[in-house]
């Protein structure tokens, strides 16, 4: 296959743009490999991970734009392949299981410490309330009662896959291939009101990273996180 000078120039531009994008958007993964980080060092591990990615997923990421650059000279209309989705349907899961019955994949339940008899987890829930100052408090309360009826709650679960709050519907949700692992943990969950879920999530992420990446003692990291949450509560309540 003989390439025209213009095609060669286009391919060179594609390769330069791909490399530039790789350097700008590349994110190393030292958090998932704390042992390797301590052994090799953060910078050396990042360089190794980057070179390794050039030999694996980077190659596949430039096949398509190079193919587009070559095809545009020979075809009037050239389109890229469809973007892969981020959801596996029940039908697709059944097909995978049929073709590979020995394949085991899925979402694990929340881990517990070994020897801990009491299993407790804290769920992020959606709580619906009716304000006593509402001008339509009776209508709102009737609507909430309507939503909480068994058939309506079951329909909502089937459409959204959000585990139901009714205990009599948990058995249905536990057997669901997508939401079963979450529904089963409702039976051991406790409610914890978070005054600002995003801020608290950031505090917990910082706590974990300080132990994994900064060698902070777990006791110190937990104490710092607890102090941060308490300070957050005081600030939010003060501003209300």
Biotite code that builds the C-alpha atoms (Angstrom):
import biotite.structure as struc

atoms = struc.array([
    struc.Atom([0.000, 0.000, 0.000], chain_id="A", res_id=1, res_name="UNK", atom_name="CA", element="C"),
    struc.Atom([1.504, 3.287, -1.148], chain_id="A", res_id=2, res_name="UNK", atom_name="CA", element="C"),
    struc.Atom([0.732, 6.305, 0.995], chain_id="A", res_id=3, res_name="UNK", atom_name="CA", element="C"),
    struc.Atom([0.512, 9.816, -0.365], chain_id="A", res_id=4, res_name="UNK", atom_name="CA", element="C"),
    struc.Atom([2.567, 12.558, 1.268], chain_id="A", res_id=5, res_name="UNK", atom_name="CA", element="C"),
    struc.Atom([-0.624, 14.129, 2.570], chain_id="A", res_id=6, res_name="UNK", atom_name="CA", element="C"),
    struc.Atom([-1.682, 10.844, 4.164], chain_id="A", res_id=7, res_name="UNK", atom_name="CA", element="C"),
    struc.Atom([1.708, 10.407, 5.796], chain_id="A", res_id=8, res_name="UNK", atom_name="CA", element="C"),
    struc.Atom([1.448, 13.936, 7.179], chain_id="A", res_id=9, res_name="UNK", atom_name="CA", element="C"),
    struc.Atom([-2.055, 13.231, 8.526], chain_id="A", res_id=10, res_name="UNK", atom_name="CA", element="C"),
    struc.Atom([-0.885, 10.032, 10.240], chain_id="A", res_id=11, res_name="UNK", atom_name="CA", element="C"),
    struc.Atom([2.072, 11.851, 11.785], chain_id="A", res_id=12, res_name="UNK", atom_name="CA", element="C"),
    struc.Atom([-0.314, 14.448, 13.185], chain_id="A", res_id=13, res_name="UNK", atom_name="CA", element="C"),
    struc.Atom([-2.540, 11.695, 14.590], chain_id="A", res_id=14, res_name="UNK", atom_name="CA", element="C"),
    struc.Atom([0.437, 10.078, 16.346], chain_id="A", res_id=15, res_name="UNK", atom_name="CA", element="C"),
    struc.Atom([1.628, 13.409, 17.762], chain_id="A", res_id=16, res_name="UNK", atom_name="CA", element="C"),
    struc.Atom([-1.862, 14.269, 19.018], chain_id="A", res_id=17, res_name="UNK", atom_name="CA", element="C"),
    struc.Atom([-2.248, 10.816, 20.590], chain_id="A", res_id=18, res_name="UNK", atom_name="CA", element="C"),
    struc.Atom([1.090, 11.080, 22.396], chain_id="A", res_id=19, res_name="UNK", atom_name="CA", element="C"),
    struc.Atom([0.331, 14.617, 23.532], chain_id="A", res_id=20, res_name="UNK", atom_name="CA", element="C"),
    struc.Atom([-3.058, 13.567, 24.853], chain_id="A", res_id=21, res_name="UNK", atom_name="CA", element="C"),
    struc.Atom([-1.471, 10.586, 26.598], chain_id="A", res_id=22, res_name="UNK", atom_name="CA", element="C"),
    struc.Atom([1.035, 12.781, 28.424], chain_id="A", res_id=23, res_name="UNK", atom_name="CA", element="C"),
    struc.Atom([-1.570, 15.362, 29.397], chain_id="A", res_id=24, res_name="UNK", atom_name="CA", element="C"),
    struc.Atom([-4.252, 12.979, 30.645], chain_id="A", res_id=25, res_name="UNK", atom_name="CA", element="C"),
    struc.Atom([-2.224, 10.049, 31.942], chain_id="A", res_id=26, res_name="UNK", atom_name="CA", element="C"),
    struc.Atom([-2.891, 9.184, 35.569], chain_id="A", res_id=27, res_name="UNK", atom_name="CA", element="C"),
    struc.Atom([-0.602, 6.653, 37.277], chain_id="A", res_id=28, res_name="UNK", atom_name="CA", element="C"),
    struc.Atom([-2.081, 4.161, 39.710], chain_id="A", res_id=29, res_name="UNK", atom_name="CA", element="C"),
    struc.Atom([0.233, 4.091, 42.753], chain_id="A", res_id=30, res_name="UNK", atom_name="CA", element="C"),
    struc.Atom([-2.739, 3.991, 45.140], chain_id="A", res_id=31, res_name="UNK", atom_name="CA", element="C"),
    struc.Atom([-3.609, 0.473, 43.985], chain_id="A", res_id=32, res_name="UNK", atom_name="CA", element="C"),
    struc.Atom([-0.007, -0.733, 44.313], chain_id="A", res_id=33, res_name="UNK", atom_name="CA", element="C"),
    struc.Atom([1.339, 0.583, 47.642], chain_id="A", res_id=34, res_name="UNK", atom_name="CA", element="C"),
    struc.Atom([3.996, -2.157, 47.905], chain_id="A", res_id=35, res_name="UNK", atom_name="CA", element="C"),
    struc.Atom([5.420, -1.372, 44.474], chain_id="A", res_id=36, res_name="UNK", atom_name="CA", element="C"),
    struc.Atom([5.370, 2.344, 45.261], chain_id="A", res_id=37, res_name="UNK", atom_name="CA", element="C"),
    struc.Atom([7.462, 1.859, 48.383], chain_id="A", res_id=38, res_name="UNK", atom_name="CA", element="C"),
    struc.Atom([9.825, -0.530, 46.587], chain_id="A", res_id=39, res_name="UNK", atom_name="CA", element="C"),
    struc.Atom([10.449, 1.430, 43.383], chain_id="A", res_id=40, res_name="UNK", atom_name="CA", element="C"),
    struc.Atom([9.476, 4.962, 44.327], chain_id="A", res_id=41, res_name="UNK", atom_name="CA", element="C"),
    struc.Atom([6.506, 6.951, 43.084], chain_id="A", res_id=42, res_name="UNK", atom_name="CA", element="C"),
    struc.Atom([8.244, 8.561, 40.069], chain_id="A", res_id=43, res_name="UNK", atom_name="CA", element="C"),
    struc.Atom([9.895, 5.358, 38.856], chain_id="A", res_id=44, res_name="UNK", atom_name="CA", element="C"),
    struc.Atom([6.662, 3.423, 39.185], chain_id="A", res_id=45, res_name="UNK", atom_name="CA", element="C"),
    struc.Atom([4.776, 6.115, 37.257], chain_id="A", res_id=46, res_name="UNK", atom_name="CA", element="C"),
    struc.Atom([7.358, 5.947, 34.436], chain_id="A", res_id=47, res_name="UNK", atom_name="CA", element="C"),
    struc.Atom([7.138, 2.148, 34.289], chain_id="A", res_id=48, res_name="UNK", atom_name="CA", element="C"),
    struc.Atom([3.342, 2.256, 34.286], chain_id="A", res_id=49, res_name="UNK", atom_name="CA", element="C"),
    struc.Atom([3.356, 4.849, 31.492], chain_id="A", res_id=50, res_name="UNK", atom_name="CA", element="C"),
    struc.Atom([5.725, 2.816, 29.286], chain_id="A", res_id=51, res_name="UNK", atom_name="CA", element="C"),
    struc.Atom([3.670, -0.314, 29.941], chain_id="A", res_id=52, res_name="UNK", atom_name="CA", element="C"),
    struc.Atom([0.503, 1.487, 28.867], chain_id="A", res_id=53, res_name="UNK", atom_name="CA", element="C"),
    struc.Atom([2.194, 2.504, 25.598], chain_id="A", res_id=54, res_name="UNK", atom_name="CA", element="C"),
    struc.Atom([2.646, -1.181, 24.796], chain_id="A", res_id=55, res_name="UNK", atom_name="CA", element="C"),
    struc.Atom([-0.938, -2.132, 25.670], chain_id="A", res_id=56, res_name="UNK", atom_name="CA", element="C"),
    struc.Atom([-3.987, 0.123, 25.619], chain_id="A", res_id=57, res_name="UNK", atom_name="CA", element="C"),
    struc.Atom([-2.215, 3.035, 23.894], chain_id="A", res_id=58, res_name="UNK", atom_name="CA", element="C"),
    struc.Atom([-1.802, 0.975, 20.732], chain_id="A", res_id=59, res_name="UNK", atom_name="CA", element="C"),
    struc.Atom([-5.496, 0.218, 20.542], chain_id="A", res_id=60, res_name="UNK", atom_name="CA", element="C"),
    struc.Atom([-6.348, 3.869, 21.148], chain_id="A", res_id=61, res_name="UNK", atom_name="CA", element="C"),
    struc.Atom([-4.605, 5.002, 17.935], chain_id="A", res_id=62, res_name="UNK", atom_name="CA", element="C"),
    struc.Atom([-5.683, 2.238, 15.572], chain_id="A", res_id=63, res_name="UNK", atom_name="CA", element="C"),
    struc.Atom([-9.035, 3.886, 14.954], chain_id="A", res_id=64, res_name="UNK", atom_name="CA", element="C"),
    struc.Atom([-7.840, 7.494, 14.277], chain_id="A", res_id=65, res_name="UNK", atom_name="CA", element="C"),
    struc.Atom([-5.101, 6.167, 11.975], chain_id="A", res_id=66, res_name="UNK", atom_name="CA", element="C"),
    struc.Atom([-7.699, 4.086, 10.160], chain_id="A", res_id=67, res_name="UNK", atom_name="CA", element="C"),
    struc.Atom([-9.888, 7.159, 9.770], chain_id="A", res_id=68, res_name="UNK", atom_name="CA", element="C"),
    struc.Atom([-6.962, 9.157, 8.366], chain_id="A", res_id=69, res_name="UNK", atom_name="CA", element="C"),
    struc.Atom([-6.283, 6.438, 5.765], chain_id="A", res_id=70, res_name="UNK", atom_name="CA", element="C"),
    struc.Atom([-9.913, 5.883, 4.819], chain_id="A", res_id=71, res_name="UNK", atom_name="CA", element="C"),
    struc.Atom([-10.819, 9.556, 4.341], chain_id="A", res_id=72, res_name="UNK", atom_name="CA", element="C"),
    struc.Atom([-8.873, 9.643, 1.069], chain_id="A", res_id=73, res_name="UNK", atom_name="CA", element="C"),
    struc.Atom([-10.744, 6.686, -0.420], chain_id="A", res_id=74, res_name="UNK", atom_name="CA", element="C"),
    struc.Atom([-14.300, 7.019, 0.909], chain_id="A", res_id=75, res_name="UNK", atom_name="CA", element="C"),
    struc.Atom([-16.827, 9.845, 0.967], chain_id="A", res_id=76, res_name="UNK", atom_name="CA", element="C"),
    struc.Atom([-18.137, 9.043, 4.459], chain_id="A", res_id=77, res_name="UNK", atom_name="CA", element="C"),
    struc.Atom([-15.991, 7.626, 7.252], chain_id="A", res_id=78, res_name="UNK", atom_name="CA", element="C"),
    struc.Atom([-17.254, 7.090, 10.799], chain_id="A", res_id=79, res_name="UNK", atom_name="CA", element="C"),
    struc.Atom([-15.709, 5.665, 13.930], chain_id="A", res_id=80, res_name="UNK", atom_name="CA", element="C"),
    struc.Atom([-17.085, 2.634, 15.697], chain_id="A", res_id=81, res_name="UNK", atom_name="CA", element="C"),
    struc.Atom([-19.904, 2.970, 18.217], chain_id="A", res_id=82, res_name="UNK", atom_name="CA", element="C"),
    struc.Atom([-18.963, 3.856, 21.770], chain_id="A", res_id=83, res_name="UNK", atom_name="CA", element="C"),
    struc.Atom([-19.181, 0.883, 24.103], chain_id="A", res_id=84, res_name="UNK", atom_name="CA", element="C"),
    struc.Atom([-21.803, 1.157, 26.815], chain_id="A", res_id=85, res_name="UNK", atom_name="CA", element="C"),
    struc.Atom([-21.241, 1.060, 30.565], chain_id="A", res_id=86, res_name="UNK", atom_name="CA", element="C"),
    struc.Atom([-24.072, -1.330, 31.458], chain_id="A", res_id=87, res_name="UNK", atom_name="CA", element="C"),
    struc.Atom([-24.489, -5.088, 31.074], chain_id="A", res_id=88, res_name="UNK", atom_name="CA", element="C"),
    struc.Atom([-28.110, -6.136, 30.731], chain_id="A", res_id=89, res_name="UNK", atom_name="CA", element="C"),
    struc.Atom([-29.613, -9.236, 32.298], chain_id="A", res_id=90, res_name="UNK", atom_name="CA", element="C"),
    struc.Atom([-29.856, -10.784, 28.838], chain_id="A", res_id=91, res_name="UNK", atom_name="CA", element="C"),
    struc.Atom([-26.147, -10.184, 28.215], chain_id="A", res_id=92, res_name="UNK", atom_name="CA", element="C"),
    struc.Atom([-25.251, -11.596, 31.617], chain_id="A", res_id=93, res_name="UNK", atom_name="CA", element="C"),
    struc.Atom([-27.257, -14.732, 30.919], chain_id="A", res_id=94, res_name="UNK", atom_name="CA", element="C"),
    struc.Atom([-25.524, -15.133, 27.555], chain_id="A", res_id=95, res_name="UNK", atom_name="CA", element="C"),
    struc.Atom([-22.087, -14.754, 29.157], chain_id="A", res_id=96, res_name="UNK", atom_name="CA", element="C"),
    struc.Atom([-22.984, -17.254, 31.847], chain_id="A", res_id=97, res_name="UNK", atom_name="CA", element="C"),
    struc.Atom([-24.216, -19.709, 29.232], chain_id="A", res_id=98, res_name="UNK", atom_name="CA", element="C"),
    struc.Atom([-21.045, -19.484, 27.139], chain_id="A", res_id=99, res_name="UNK", atom_name="CA", element="C"),
    struc.Atom([-18.701, -19.508, 30.141], chain_id="A", res_id=100, res_name="UNK", atom_name="CA", element="C"),
    struc.Atom([-20.462, -21.185, 33.089], chain_id="A", res_id=101, res_name="UNK", atom_name="CA", element="C"),
    struc.Atom([-17.208, -21.348, 35.051], chain_id="A", res_id=102, res_name="UNK", atom_name="CA", element="C"),
    struc.Atom([-16.640, -17.592, 34.870], chain_id="A", res_id=103, res_name="UNK", atom_name="CA", element="C"),
    struc.Atom([-17.204, -15.886, 38.206], chain_id="A", res_id=104, res_name="UNK", atom_name="CA", element="C"),
    struc.Atom([-17.560, -12.126, 38.273], chain_id="A", res_id=105, res_name="UNK", atom_name="CA", element="C"),
    struc.Atom([-19.589, -9.597, 40.169], chain_id="A", res_id=106, res_name="UNK", atom_name="CA", element="C"),
    struc.Atom([-19.622, -7.128, 43.057], chain_id="A", res_id=107, res_name="UNK", atom_name="CA", element="C"),
    struc.Atom([-18.507, -8.383, 46.459], chain_id="A", res_id=108, res_name="UNK", atom_name="CA", element="C"),
    struc.Atom([-20.268, -7.496, 49.680], chain_id="A", res_id=109, res_name="UNK", atom_name="CA", element="C"),
    struc.Atom([-18.828, -5.019, 52.126], chain_id="A", res_id=110, res_name="UNK", atom_name="CA", element="C"),
    struc.Atom([-15.771, -6.583, 53.859], chain_id="A", res_id=111, res_name="UNK", atom_name="CA", element="C"),
    struc.Atom([-15.706, -7.156, 57.607], chain_id="A", res_id=112, res_name="UNK", atom_name="CA", element="C"),
    struc.Atom([-12.857, -7.753, 60.017], chain_id="A", res_id=113, res_name="UNK", atom_name="CA", element="C"),
    struc.Atom([-12.103, -11.389, 60.690], chain_id="A", res_id=114, res_name="UNK", atom_name="CA", element="C"),
    struc.Atom([-13.741, -12.631, 63.886], chain_id="A", res_id=115, res_name="UNK", atom_name="CA", element="C"),
    struc.Atom([-16.224, -9.758, 64.031], chain_id="A", res_id=116, res_name="UNK", atom_name="CA", element="C"),
    struc.Atom([-19.538, -11.392, 64.912], chain_id="A", res_id=117, res_name="UNK", atom_name="CA", element="C"),
    struc.Atom([-21.683, -8.260, 64.447], chain_id="A", res_id=118, res_name="UNK", atom_name="CA", element="C"),
    struc.Atom([-21.850, -7.233, 60.802], chain_id="A", res_id=119, res_name="UNK", atom_name="CA", element="C"),
    struc.Atom([-22.879, -3.613, 60.387], chain_id="A", res_id=120, res_name="UNK", atom_name="CA", element="C"),
    struc.Atom([-22.611, -1.331, 57.371], chain_id="A", res_id=121, res_name="UNK", atom_name="CA", element="C"),
    struc.Atom([-23.854, 2.179, 56.750], chain_id="A", res_id=122, res_name="UNK", atom_name="CA", element="C"),
    struc.Atom([-25.988, 2.800, 53.694], chain_id="A", res_id=123, res_name="UNK", atom_name="CA", element="C"),
    struc.Atom([-26.519, 5.981, 51.738], chain_id="A", res_id=124, res_name="UNK", atom_name="CA", element="C"),
    struc.Atom([-30.282, 6.351, 51.696], chain_id="A", res_id=125, res_name="UNK", atom_name="CA", element="C"),
    struc.Atom([-32.852, 8.735, 50.255], chain_id="A", res_id=126, res_name="UNK", atom_name="CA", element="C"),
    struc.Atom([-35.228, 10.042, 52.914], chain_id="A", res_id=127, res_name="UNK", atom_name="CA", element="C"),
    struc.Atom([-38.516, 11.681, 51.933], chain_id="A", res_id=128, res_name="UNK", atom_name="CA", element="C"),
    struc.Atom([-40.240, 14.023, 54.380], chain_id="A", res_id=129, res_name="UNK", atom_name="CA", element="C"),
    struc.Atom([-43.198, 16.387, 54.466], chain_id="A", res_id=130, res_name="UNK", atom_name="CA", element="C"),
    struc.Atom([-42.601, 19.812, 55.983], chain_id="A", res_id=131, res_name="UNK", atom_name="CA", element="C"),
    struc.Atom([-45.214, 20.924, 58.496], chain_id="A", res_id=132, res_name="UNK", atom_name="CA", element="C"),
    struc.Atom([-45.146, 24.385, 56.950], chain_id="A", res_id=133, res_name="UNK", atom_name="CA", element="C"),
    struc.Atom([-46.057, 23.074, 53.506], chain_id="A", res_id=134, res_name="UNK", atom_name="CA", element="C"),
    struc.Atom([-49.289, 24.441, 52.048], chain_id="A", res_id=135, res_name="UNK", atom_name="CA", element="C"),
    struc.Atom([-50.094, 20.977, 50.675], chain_id="A", res_id=136, res_name="UNK", atom_name="CA", element="C"),
    struc.Atom([-48.890, 18.767, 53.506], chain_id="A", res_id=137, res_name="UNK", atom_name="CA", element="C"),
    struc.Atom([-51.905, 16.414, 53.336], chain_id="A", res_id=138, res_name="UNK", atom_name="CA", element="C"),
    struc.Atom([-51.539, 15.858, 49.609], chain_id="A", res_id=139, res_name="UNK", atom_name="CA", element="C"),
    struc.Atom([-47.791, 15.311, 49.978], chain_id="A", res_id=140, res_name="UNK", atom_name="CA", element="C"),
    struc.Atom([-48.329, 12.780, 52.764], chain_id="A", res_id=141, res_name="UNK", atom_name="CA", element="C"),
    struc.Atom([-50.881, 10.892, 50.676], chain_id="A", res_id=142, res_name="UNK", atom_name="CA", element="C"),
    struc.Atom([-48.424, 10.803, 47.794], chain_id="A", res_id=143, res_name="UNK", atom_name="CA", element="C"),
    struc.Atom([-45.693, 9.338, 50.013], chain_id="A", res_id=144, res_name="UNK", atom_name="CA", element="C"),
    struc.Atom([-48.112, 6.695, 51.251], chain_id="A", res_id=145, res_name="UNK", atom_name="CA", element="C"),
    struc.Atom([-48.932, 5.894, 47.640], chain_id="A", res_id=146, res_name="UNK", atom_name="CA", element="C"),
    struc.Atom([-45.236, 5.482, 46.797], chain_id="A", res_id=147, res_name="UNK", atom_name="CA", element="C"),
    struc.Atom([-44.677, 3.191, 49.769], chain_id="A", res_id=148, res_name="UNK", atom_name="CA", element="C"),
    struc.Atom([-47.349, 0.708, 48.689], chain_id="A", res_id=149, res_name="UNK", atom_name="CA", element="C"),
    struc.Atom([-45.992, -2.733, 47.839], chain_id="A", res_id=150, res_name="UNK", atom_name="CA", element="C"),
    struc.Atom([-46.792, -2.775, 44.111], chain_id="A", res_id=151, res_name="UNK", atom_name="CA", element="C"),
    struc.Atom([-45.506, 0.759, 43.570], chain_id="A", res_id=152, res_name="UNK", atom_name="CA", element="C"),
    struc.Atom([-42.284, 0.113, 45.495], chain_id="A", res_id=153, res_name="UNK", atom_name="CA", element="C"),
    struc.Atom([-41.746, -3.070, 43.525], chain_id="A", res_id=154, res_name="UNK", atom_name="CA", element="C"),
    struc.Atom([-42.270, -1.252, 40.225], chain_id="A", res_id=155, res_name="UNK", atom_name="CA", element="C"),
    struc.Atom([-39.843, 1.491, 41.279], chain_id="A", res_id=156, res_name="UNK", atom_name="CA", element="C"),
    struc.Atom([-37.201, -1.114, 42.116], chain_id="A", res_id=157, res_name="UNK", atom_name="CA", element="C"),
    struc.Atom([-37.576, -2.916, 38.793], chain_id="A", res_id=158, res_name="UNK", atom_name="CA", element="C"),
    struc.Atom([-37.160, 0.356, 36.907], chain_id="A", res_id=159, res_name="UNK", atom_name="CA", element="C"),
    struc.Atom([-34.277, 1.891, 38.881], chain_id="A", res_id=160, res_name="UNK", atom_name="CA", element="C"),
    struc.Atom([-32.593, -1.095, 40.603], chain_id="A", res_id=161, res_name="UNK", atom_name="CA", element="C"),
    struc.Atom([-32.472, 0.948, 43.808], chain_id="A", res_id=162, res_name="UNK", atom_name="CA", element="C"),
    struc.Atom([-33.053, -1.574, 46.642], chain_id="A", res_id=163, res_name="UNK", atom_name="CA", element="C"),
    struc.Atom([-36.479, -1.125, 48.246], chain_id="A", res_id=164, res_name="UNK", atom_name="CA", element="C"),
    struc.Atom([-36.951, 0.034, 51.823], chain_id="A", res_id=165, res_name="UNK", atom_name="CA", element="C"),
    struc.Atom([-39.751, -2.441, 52.520], chain_id="A", res_id=166, res_name="UNK", atom_name="CA", element="C"),
    struc.Atom([-38.490, -5.618, 54.159], chain_id="A", res_id=167, res_name="UNK", atom_name="CA", element="C"),
    struc.Atom([-41.155, -7.721, 52.472], chain_id="A", res_id=168, res_name="UNK", atom_name="CA", element="C"),
    struc.Atom([-39.627, -6.814, 49.092], chain_id="A", res_id=169, res_name="UNK", atom_name="CA", element="C"),
    struc.Atom([-36.013, -7.506, 50.036], chain_id="A", res_id=170, res_name="UNK", atom_name="CA", element="C"),
    struc.Atom([-36.321, -11.191, 49.094], chain_id="A", res_id=171, res_name="UNK", atom_name="CA", element="C"),
    struc.Atom([-37.217, -10.169, 45.533], chain_id="A", res_id=172, res_name="UNK", atom_name="CA", element="C"),
    struc.Atom([-34.303, -7.747, 45.327], chain_id="A", res_id=173, res_name="UNK", atom_name="CA", element="C"),
    struc.Atom([-31.752, -10.210, 46.762], chain_id="A", res_id=174, res_name="UNK", atom_name="CA", element="C"),
    struc.Atom([-32.267, -12.553, 43.817], chain_id="A", res_id=175, res_name="UNK", atom_name="CA", element="C"),
    struc.Atom([-31.700, -9.765, 41.290], chain_id="A", res_id=176, res_name="UNK", atom_name="CA", element="C"),
    struc.Atom([-28.444, -10.180, 39.330], chain_id="A", res_id=177, res_name="UNK", atom_name="CA", element="C"),
    struc.Atom([-27.625, -6.458, 39.444], chain_id="A", res_id=178, res_name="UNK", atom_name="CA", element="C"),
    struc.Atom([-28.892, -5.195, 42.779], chain_id="A", res_id=179, res_name="UNK", atom_name="CA", element="C"),
    struc.Atom([-28.841, -8.375, 44.861], chain_id="A", res_id=180, res_name="UNK", atom_name="CA", element="C"),
    struc.Atom([-25.513, -7.711, 46.564], chain_id="A", res_id=181, res_name="UNK", atom_name="CA", element="C"),
    struc.Atom([-26.714, -4.273, 47.672], chain_id="A", res_id=182, res_name="UNK", atom_name="CA", element="C"),
    struc.Atom([-30.168, -5.427, 48.737], chain_id="A", res_id=183, res_name="UNK", atom_name="CA", element="C"),
    struc.Atom([-28.746, -8.184, 50.949], chain_id="A", res_id=184, res_name="UNK", atom_name="CA", element="C"),
    struc.Atom([-26.772, -5.652, 52.957], chain_id="A", res_id=185, res_name="UNK", atom_name="CA", element="C"),
    struc.Atom([-29.868, -3.624, 53.801], chain_id="A", res_id=186, res_name="UNK", atom_name="CA", element="C"),
    struc.Atom([-30.653, -6.200, 56.471], chain_id="A", res_id=187, res_name="UNK", atom_name="CA", element="C"),
    struc.Atom([-27.430, -5.262, 58.336], chain_id="A", res_id=188, res_name="UNK", atom_name="CA", element="C"),
    struc.Atom([-27.280, -1.568, 57.473], chain_id="A", res_id=189, res_name="UNK", atom_name="CA", element="C"),
    struc.Atom([-27.601, 1.390, 59.793], chain_id="A", res_id=190, res_name="UNK", atom_name="CA", element="C"),
    struc.Atom([-28.603, 4.912, 58.897], chain_id="A", res_id=191, res_name="UNK", atom_name="CA", element="C"),
    struc.Atom([-26.109, 7.730, 59.334], chain_id="A", res_id=192, res_name="UNK", atom_name="CA", element="C"),
    struc.Atom([-27.256, 11.221, 58.480], chain_id="A", res_id=193, res_name="UNK", atom_name="CA", element="C"),
    struc.Atom([-24.524, 13.076, 56.589], chain_id="A", res_id=194, res_name="UNK", atom_name="CA", element="C"),
    struc.Atom([-24.823, 16.816, 56.711], chain_id="A", res_id=195, res_name="UNK", atom_name="CA", element="C"),
    struc.Atom([-22.710, 17.085, 53.533], chain_id="A", res_id=196, res_name="UNK", atom_name="CA", element="C"),
    struc.Atom([-22.130, 13.753, 51.790], chain_id="A", res_id=197, res_name="UNK", atom_name="CA", element="C"),
    struc.Atom([-19.595, 15.114, 49.291], chain_id="A", res_id=198, res_name="UNK", atom_name="CA", element="C"),
    struc.Atom([-17.416, 16.717, 51.970], chain_id="A", res_id=199, res_name="UNK", atom_name="CA", element="C"),
    struc.Atom([-17.559, 13.591, 54.132], chain_id="A", res_id=200, res_name="UNK", atom_name="CA", element="C"),
    struc.Atom([-16.657, 11.423, 51.151], chain_id="A", res_id=201, res_name="UNK", atom_name="CA", element="C"),
    struc.Atom([-13.606, 13.633, 50.570], chain_id="A", res_id=202, res_name="UNK", atom_name="CA", element="C"),
    struc.Atom([-12.583, 13.275, 54.222], chain_id="A", res_id=203, res_name="UNK", atom_name="CA", element="C"),
    struc.Atom([-12.814, 9.480, 54.014], chain_id="A", res_id=204, res_name="UNK", atom_name="CA", element="C"),
    struc.Atom([-10.828, 9.390, 50.764], chain_id="A", res_id=205, res_name="UNK", atom_name="CA", element="C"),
    struc.Atom([-8.099, 11.528, 52.337], chain_id="A", res_id=206, res_name="UNK", atom_name="CA", element="C"),
    struc.Atom([-8.053, 9.214, 55.357], chain_id="A", res_id=207, res_name="UNK", atom_name="CA", element="C"),
    struc.Atom([-7.494, 6.120, 53.211], chain_id="A", res_id=208, res_name="UNK", atom_name="CA", element="C"),
    struc.Atom([-4.857, 7.759, 51.005], chain_id="A", res_id=209, res_name="UNK", atom_name="CA", element="C"),
    struc.Atom([-2.922, 9.048, 54.015], chain_id="A", res_id=210, res_name="UNK", atom_name="CA", element="C"),
    struc.Atom([-2.545, 5.476, 55.282], chain_id="A", res_id=211, res_name="UNK", atom_name="CA", element="C"),
    struc.Atom([-1.762, 3.886, 51.909], chain_id="A", res_id=212, res_name="UNK", atom_name="CA", element="C"),
    struc.Atom([0.442, 6.571, 50.346], chain_id="A", res_id=213, res_name="UNK", atom_name="CA", element="C"),
    struc.Atom([1.820, 8.616, 53.257], chain_id="A", res_id=214, res_name="UNK", atom_name="CA", element="C"),
    struc.Atom([2.449, 5.830, 55.783], chain_id="A", res_id=215, res_name="UNK", atom_name="CA", element="C"),
    struc.Atom([0.272, 7.541, 58.384], chain_id="A", res_id=216, res_name="UNK", atom_name="CA", element="C"),
    struc.Atom([-0.774, 5.275, 61.242], chain_id="A", res_id=217, res_name="UNK", atom_name="CA", element="C"),
    struc.Atom([-4.418, 4.154, 60.904], chain_id="A", res_id=218, res_name="UNK", atom_name="CA", element="C"),
    struc.Atom([-5.224, 5.452, 64.400], chain_id="A", res_id=219, res_name="UNK", atom_name="CA", element="C"),
    struc.Atom([-3.923, 8.907, 63.490], chain_id="A", res_id=220, res_name="UNK", atom_name="CA", element="C"),
    struc.Atom([-5.769, 8.916, 60.172], chain_id="A", res_id=221, res_name="UNK", atom_name="CA", element="C"),
    struc.Atom([-9.048, 7.919, 61.834], chain_id="A", res_id=222, res_name="UNK", atom_name="CA", element="C"),
    struc.Atom([-8.659, 10.561, 64.533], chain_id="A", res_id=223, res_name="UNK", atom_name="CA", element="C"),
    struc.Atom([-7.973, 13.233, 61.910], chain_id="A", res_id=224, res_name="UNK", atom_name="CA", element="C"),
    struc.Atom([-11.021, 12.159, 59.868], chain_id="A", res_id=225, res_name="UNK", atom_name="CA", element="C"),
    struc.Atom([-13.272, 12.155, 62.945], chain_id="A", res_id=226, res_name="UNK", atom_name="CA", element="C"),
    struc.Atom([-12.043, 15.635, 63.887], chain_id="A", res_id=227, res_name="UNK", atom_name="CA", element="C"),
    struc.Atom([-12.660, 16.844, 60.333], chain_id="A", res_id=228, res_name="UNK", atom_name="CA", element="C"),
    struc.Atom([-16.225, 15.518, 60.332], chain_id="A", res_id=229, res_name="UNK", atom_name="CA", element="C"),
    struc.Atom([-16.932, 17.093, 63.729], chain_id="A", res_id=230, res_name="UNK", atom_name="CA", element="C"),
    struc.Atom([-15.576, 20.447, 62.512], chain_id="A", res_id=231, res_name="UNK", atom_name="CA", element="C"),
    struc.Atom([-17.699, 20.152, 59.367], chain_id="A", res_id=232, res_name="UNK", atom_name="CA", element="C"),
    struc.Atom([-20.817, 19.575, 61.471], chain_id="A", res_id=233, res_name="UNK", atom_name="CA", element="C"),
    struc.Atom([-20.096, 22.627, 63.616], chain_id="A", res_id=234, res_name="UNK", atom_name="CA", element="C"),
    struc.Atom([-19.530, 24.843, 60.561], chain_id="A", res_id=235, res_name="UNK", atom_name="CA", element="C"),
    struc.Atom([-22.684, 23.657, 58.785], chain_id="A", res_id=236, res_name="UNK", atom_name="CA", element="C"),
    struc.Atom([-24.864, 24.025, 61.872], chain_id="A", res_id=237, res_name="UNK", atom_name="CA", element="C"),
    struc.Atom([-23.441, 27.492, 62.516], chain_id="A", res_id=238, res_name="UNK", atom_name="CA", element="C"),
    struc.Atom([-24.324, 28.626, 58.990], chain_id="A", res_id=239, res_name="UNK", atom_name="CA", element="C"),
    struc.Atom([-27.901, 27.323, 59.159], chain_id="A", res_id=240, res_name="UNK", atom_name="CA", element="C"),
])
